[in-house]
Amino acid sequence: MSAKAYLLLADGLLLEGKAIGKRGTTGGEICFNTGMTGYQEIYTDPSYYGQIIVNTTAHIGNYGTVAEEQESASPKISGIVVNEFSDEFSRKTAKDSLQTYLEKNGVVGISDLDTRMLVRYIRSKGAMNALISSELTPEQMKAEIKKVPSMDGLELSSVVSTKEAYFYGDAKAPIKIAALDLGIKTNILRNLALRDCYVKVFPAKTSFAEMEKWEPHGYFISNGPGDPSVMDYAIKTVKDILAADKPTFGICLGHQLLALAAGLTTYKMHHGHRGLNHPVKNLLSGLGEMTSQNHGFAVSEKEIEKNPDVEVTHLHLNDSTIMGIRLKSKRAFSVQYHPEASPGPHDSQYLFDQFVTMVKEGNMVGV
């Protein structure tokens, strides 16, 4: 018989379910992902560090886990909440059940909850801290949840970033890209390598001067967790890259940092965008694209009109939030969503092509 577990939200909502994964207690900001597939990629996305994920798909675990679907070396989430959980899996290439995978990686979770109700609740009340436990009483959890830090004002990229620089791709590739790792996903590196880029991935707090020693042809600013407004070290690095007018591409957190470096501000969203079917309009081409998203912060539109150097290039069609910008005086652009997806649609992979073209035109004519 499965052990009992509880989910406690910061506003007092208490739900009872069954323990999955590792037995224990975990806390973090609770949020939901509307993706119908790709749970392993979601769990290993470093942008989710410090968060408890509610999977909106009714059935989780049915296709097991495989090493090829990791977006980082291990799960980065604080915990998971699901409706129906499966110990068994049907995919022949899978090596482990999701239960075994979660146990090996120390992830605490809870199942047998009405996730539709919970998602509607979070959507109404907003993202908030939560606690999952299969070892504490509800009364003990009320004291423990107060220890969970707020995501607002929290710097987390330096926690998940690589500790040492490393290379990805073919060393003989003609294009050298320096990637600032703030919580980078593996499929981003794969997309760059597929476009003849040799990537050197640098720790989060690496300075522009240090990266420039490698003499890269362009710079990539990665996705990652936490509040961008408190990342002074990364904002300075992006400012230095812009001052040198190097070809620059930012995704998600990288998009927010480019905006901050350009004089804009960011804000914490009510409940964020997390899923695989977010509609975005490209204002330059007029075309729409379905996108994969994962962010709880966004770029404020308040300063856009006061900053003639910043052009909004993409908008979210559900709530009109800023999904992309470019700097008119620099070779720099960014998007709030994930063109590399994994999981998700491939509508936006053209952005990697645009970046590579920008690099080639900037300093590698004829490559």
N, C-alpha and C positions, 0 to 999 in steps of 0.2 A: 504494500500500500504506500502511495506517495505521501511524503511529509507535508504537513500544512505550512503555508506561507502567507504572509500579509504584505499588502502594499499600502503605505501611508503617504498621502499627499500633504504638503505644507499647510494647506488650508483646513486640514482635519479629516478629509475623506479617507475612510479606511475600507479596504476590500480584502476579502479572504479568498485564497486560491490554493494551488498545489505548487510545491517547490520543484524547480527544474535547475539543471546545471549544478554548480557547487552549492552545497548547503552553507548558509551563513547570512551575513548582513551587508548591504551595499547602499550607498546614497549618491544622488546626483540630480541634475535637472531633468525632469521628465518631458519627453517630446515624442511626437509620432511621425512615422514614415509611411507614406501611402503606397510604396512600391509593392507590386504583386509578386515579385521574385527578387533574388539576389541578397538573401539575408546574410550570407557569409561576407560578401563584399561590404555591406553596410556595417557589420560588426567590426570589421578590420579597418574601416576608414578612420584615420587619426582625427578628423574633424569632429568626431563624436566623443572624443575624450571627455570624461566627466559627465556624461549624459546617460540616462536610462531610456532605452528605446521601446516604444510601443509599436509592435508590428500590426498593421491594420489588416493584413491578409489573415483569414480565419484559421489557416492550417500552416504551421511552421515546423520544419525539420524533415519533411517528407522526402527530400532528395539528398540528405546527408551533407557531407563536407568533402572538399578536395583542395589540395595544396595550391592548385593553379588559380583559385578564386580568392586568394588573399590580396588585399590592397595595402597591407603592411605585414610585418612579421607576425603579429598576433592581434587578437581582439583589443580594441581600445575603449569600448563602451563600459559604463559602470554596471549596467544590468539590462535585462530584457523582460518585457511583459508581452505575453501572447495569449491567444484564445485557446485553440487546440494545439497541443504539442505532440509530435510523433517521435518515438524512440526508434522506429523502423524507417528504412529508406529503400527506395526502389532503383536508384541510379546505379548502374553496374560499375561506373568509374569511381564512385565514392568509397573512401577508405574508412571513414568513421561516421557514426551517428552524430547528430547535433548534440545530443546529451553527452556523449563521450568527449566531443570537442570542447564543449563548455566546461566540463569538469577538468580536463587537461589544462585549460587556460584560466581557470579560477573565476569564471563568470557566474554570478548569482542571478537567478531569474524566478519568475512566477508565471503559472499558466492557469487555464480554466477561469479566466476573467472575461467579462463582457467588454471587449476592446472597442466595439462601436460606441457604446455608452461612454467609455473613458475618453475616446478621441473627441467626441462632442463636448465633453466636460472641459478638456484642455483647450479646445478651440474657443469655448465660451469664456473660461476663466483666465486663460493664458498659461504659458509655460511656467512651471514652478518647481521647486525642489521636491524630491520624493525619497522614500526609503523602502527597500524590499528586505524582508527578513524571514528566515525559517528557524530562527533560534531565539528571538526576542518576543516578549509579550507586547501587545498594543501599547500598554502604558510605558514600557521601556523604550519603545520606538518613538514616542512623543518627545522624550528627552534627547534621544540620539539624533533625530532629524534636525535639531537646532544647530548641530555641529557641521552640517553640510554647507559649504561656502556658496554664495551667490555667483552665478555666471557673469553677472554684470560687474565689470571691473576686474575680471580674472584673467591673468596672463597664463596661457597653457602651452603655447607653441614650443617654448624652450624645453618643456617636459617631454614632448613626443618627438622632437626633432632628432635627427642622427647626431651622434656625439663626435663622429669623425667623418670627414669628407670621403665620398666614394664616387666611382664612375659607373655609368650605365650606357650600353650601346657599343657600337663598333669604333674602336680607337682610330681607325682609318677614315671614318666619316668626315666629310669636308667642313661640316658646321659644328662649331663648339658652343654649347649653351651652358651657362652657369645657372643652376637652379637653387634658389634659396629655400631650404626645406623648413617649412613652418608646420608640417604635418602632411607631407606630399603623398599622393596616391601612386601606386605602382603603374597604373594604366596611363597616367600622364607621361611618365618616363617612356613607356612603351610607344605611345603616340609620337613622341619626339624622335625616338630612335628609328621608327618606321619611316621618318621623313629625313633620313640621312643626317641626323644630329648625334653628336657624341656629347653626353651630358655629364657634368661634374656637379654632384649634389653637395651643397655646403650646409653646415649646421646653422641654425636659426640666427645666432648672434654674430655671424661672420660679417665683417665690414666690407664695403664696396672695394676699398683699397686691396684687401686681401684676395677677394675674388678676381679682381682685375689682373693680379699677377699671373693668372692662368691664361690671360689674353683671350677671353671668350668673345664670340661674335654677337651674342645676344644674352639677355637675362630673362629668367622666368621666376615669378614670385608665386609661391604655391598656396594651396588651400591650407586650412588648419583650424584648430579649436580656439575658443576664448574670445575675449573682447578686444577688437583691434585698436580701440582708442587709447589703451594703456601700453601699447607696444612701441614705446619711444625708440627703442634700438632699431626696430625694423622700419619704422617711418623714416628715420634718418638714413638708413641704407638705401631705401627707395628714392629719397630726395637726392642722394649722391649719384645714383644711377641716372636719374633724370637730368641732373646738372651736367653730366658728361654726355648726354643725349645718346645713350645706348638703346638699341632696339629692346623693348620691354613688353612682356605679356604677363598679366596676372589673372589668376582664377580664384574666385570665392574670397577667402581672406586676402589673397593677393590683390583682388579688385578693390577691397575696402582700404587696403594700405596705399594703393595708388591714389585713391580719392583723398585720403588723409594727407598724403605727401603733396597733393595739388591744392590743398587749402580747404577741402570740403570736410564735412563731419559725418559721423555714423551714429546710429541709434540701435537700441535693442528692440527687436520686433515683439509683437504681442505673443505669437506662438511660432513664428518662423515658417520657412518653406522647406519641406523634406519629403521627397518623393520623386517619381520618374515621369510624371505626366504634366509638368508645369508649362503652360503655353507662354511663349515669349515672341515678341515682334521685333524684327531687325528693322530699325528706323532708316537705315541707309539703303537697304534693298527693298524694303516693303514686304519681305517674306516672313512667314511665321515658322516657328520651330518648336517641337516638343522637347522639353529639357529635363535633365536630372538635376535636382537641387538638394542642398543640405546647408542651411544657414539660419542662424538666429539673430544676426545683426544685418543691417542694410545701410546703404549710403543715403544720406538725407538729400532731398531735392531742394532744400531751402536756399542753399548757396549757389546753385547752378547758374541762375540768371546773373548773379554778381561776378561770376568767373567766366569771362569770355573765352578762356583757353580750353575749357572743358565742354565737350559735346556728348550728350547722352545718345548712345547708339542702339540700346536695346531696352525694352520695357516689358514688364510682366503684365499679361493681358487680364489677369484676375483682379489685381489690386493696384496696377500702375506704378509699382515700385521700380526703382532703377536697376536694370539688369546688365548694363554695359556702358562704358564710357571710353572716350579716346581724348588724348591731349593734342590740340591743334598745332602747337609749337614744338612737339616732341614726337619721337617715334615710339609711342607707348599707348597701349590699349588694354582693356580688361573686361571680364564678364563675371557676373555674380554666380552663375550656374556652372555645371560641370560638362564641358564638351567631350571629355574623355568617357563620361558616363561610368559604366561598370559598377552597378548595373544601370541600365537605362537605354534610351534611344540614341542613335548616332547622327541625328539631324545637324548637330553643331560642330562636328569634327572639322569643318571647313576653317574654323578659327586657328587650328594648328597650321594649316596651309598658309593662311594669311600671315601668321607670325614668321614662318620660314621664308616667305616671299619678302617680307619686310627686312629680315636679316640679310638676305641675298642682295637686295637692292641697295641696302645701306653700306655694305663694305665687302661684298663678295661677288661682284659682277662677273658673270661667266661661269660660276660654279653650277 
